[in-house]
Amino acid sequence: MNKRIILTASFFGAVAVLLGAFGAHSLKGLVDEHSIEIWQKGVDYQFYHTFALLYLATFARYRNKLINIAYFCFTFGIIFFSGSLYLLATRSMFNIAFVNIIGPITPIGGLLFFLGWVMLFFAAVKDK
């Protein structure tokens, strides 16, 4: 198992729990229902890809560049995709003026998620 991957997954998992609880209990009176849905989508995808990182750790015992690429894709995918959704969901709360810049970051995070899964696929094919 790879310590770096497990530490990253543990961090993202703990943060996802906190952000999920914050969204469920504290955001309801502060933002509209649509913003809560956006927030929850960020939490969901953060959890999905935290679990993907944990699975990657089982492959990490092999020196495989594809696993390393998948690790970076999932990690930055969480930051870009989920992070941008958190900012979009709370833009009215924090008067975020640069929201037009944030919007295009979300699909970049989604593309990174996709590439991470593709790299995992090819790493599995390559695995003996």
C-alpha positions as CSV (number, residue, x, y, z in Angstrom):
1,M,0.0,0.0,0.0
2,N,1.1,3.5,-0.6
3,K,1.3,5.8,2.4
4,R,0.9,9.0,0.4
5,I,-2.3,7.8,-1.3
6,I,-3.8,6.6,2.0
7,L,-2.9,9.9,3.7
8,T,-4.5,11.9,0.9
9,A,-7.6,9.7,0.9
10,S,-7.9,10.0,4.7
11,F,-7.7,13.7,4.5
12,F,-10.3,14.0,1.7
13,G,-12.6,11.6,3.5
14,A,-12.4,13.5,6.8
15,V,-13.0,16.8,5.0
16,A,-15.9,15.3,3.1
17,V,-17.6,14.2,6.3
18,L,-17.2,17.7,7.8
19,L,-18.4,19.4,4.6
20,G,-21.3,17.0,4.3
21,A,-22.4,17.7,7.9
22,F,-21.9,21.5,7.4
23,G,-24.1,21.3,4.3
24,A,-26.8,19.3,6.0
25,H,-27.0,21.3,9.2
26,S,-25.6,24.8,8.7
27,L,-26.2,25.8,5.1
28,K,-30.0,25.3,5.0
29,G,-30.9,28.7,6.4
30,L,-28.1,30.5,4.5
31,V,-28.5,29.5,0.9
32,D,-31.3,28.3,-1.4
33,E,-32.3,24.7,-2.1
34,H,-30.5,24.7,-5.5
35,S,-27.2,25.7,-3.8
36,I,-27.6,22.9,-1.2
37,E,-28.0,20.5,-4.1
38,I,-24.8,21.8,-5.7
39,W,-23.0,21.5,-2.3
40,Q,-24.2,17.9,-1.9
41,K,-23.0,17.0,-5.4
42,G,-19.5,18.3,-4.4
43,V,-19.6,16.1,-1.3
44,D,-20.8,13.1,-3.2
45,Y,-18.1,13.3,-5.8
46,Q,-15.5,14.0,-3.2
47,F,-16.5,10.7,-1.4
48,Y,-16.6,8.7,-4.6
49,H,-13.1,9.7,-5.5
50,T,-11.8,9.4,-2.0
51,F,-12.8,5.7,-2.3
52,A,-11.1,5.6,-5.7
53,L,-7.9,6.8,-4.1
54,L,-8.2,4.1,-1.4
55,Y,-8.6,1.5,-4.1
56,L,-5.5,3.0,-5.9
57,A,-3.5,2.3,-2.8
58,T,-3.9,-1.4,-3.4
59,F,-2.2,-1.1,-6.8
60,A,0.5,1.2,-5.5
61,R,2.8,-1.7,-4.4
62,Y,3.7,-1.9,-8.1
63,R,5.9,0.8,-9.7
64,N,3.4,1.9,-12.2
65,K,3.3,5.4,-13.7
66,L,-0.4,5.0,-14.5
67,I,-1.2,4.7,-10.8
68,N,0.7,7.9,-10.1
69,I,-1.1,9.7,-12.9
70,A,-4.5,8.4,-11.6
71,Y,-3.6,9.6,-8.1
72,F,-2.9,13.1,-9.4
73,C,-6.0,13.1,-11.6
74,F,-8.3,12.0,-8.7
75,T,-6.6,14.4,-6.2
76,F,-6.8,17.5,-8.5
77,G,-10.2,16.4,-9.7
78,I,-11.5,16.6,-6.1
79,I,-9.9,20.0,-5.7
80,F,-11.2,21.4,-9.0
81,F,-14.6,19.7,-9.2
82,S,-15.8,19.5,-5.6
83,G,-13.9,22.7,-4.6
84,S,-15.5,24.7,-7.4
85,L,-19.0,23.4,-6.5
86,Y,-18.5,24.4,-2.9
87,L,-17.6,27.9,-4.0
88,L,-20.5,28.0,-6.4
89,A,-22.9,26.9,-3.7
90,T,-21.8,29.5,-1.3
91,R,-21.3,32.4,-3.7
92,S,-24.3,34.3,-2.4
93,M,-23.2,33.8,1.2
94,F,-19.7,35.1,0.6
95,N,-20.5,37.6,-2.3
96,I,-18.0,35.8,-4.6
97,A,-17.6,38.1,-7.6
98,F,-15.3,35.8,-9.6
99,V,-18.0,33.1,-10.1
100,N,-17.6,33.3,-13.9
101,I,-14.1,32.1,-13.5
102,I,-15.1,29.3,-11.1
103,G,-17.8,27.8,-13.4
104,P,-15.3,26.5,-16.1
105,I,-13.1,24.9,-13.4
106,T,-15.8,22.3,-12.6
107,P,-15.6,20.5,-16.0
108,I,-11.8,20.5,-15.8
109,G,-12.2,18.6,-12.5
110,G,-14.7,16.3,-14.2
111,L,-12.2,15.6,-17.0
112,L,-9.5,14.8,-14.4
113,F,-11.9,12.3,-12.8
114,F,-12.5,10.7,-16.1
115,L,-8.7,10.5,-16.9
116,G,-8.1,9.0,-13.4
117,W,-10.6,6.2,-14.1
118,V,-9.0,5.6,-17.6
119,M,-5.5,5.4,-16.0
120,L,-6.8,3.0,-13.4
121,F,-8.3,0.9,-16.2
122,F,-5.0,0.7,-18.1
123,A,-3.1,0.0,-14.9
124,A,-5.4,-2.9,-14.2
125,V,-4.9,-4.2,-17.8
126,K,-1.1,-3.8,-17.4
127,D,-1.1,-5.6,-14.0
128,K,0.1,-9.2,-14.1
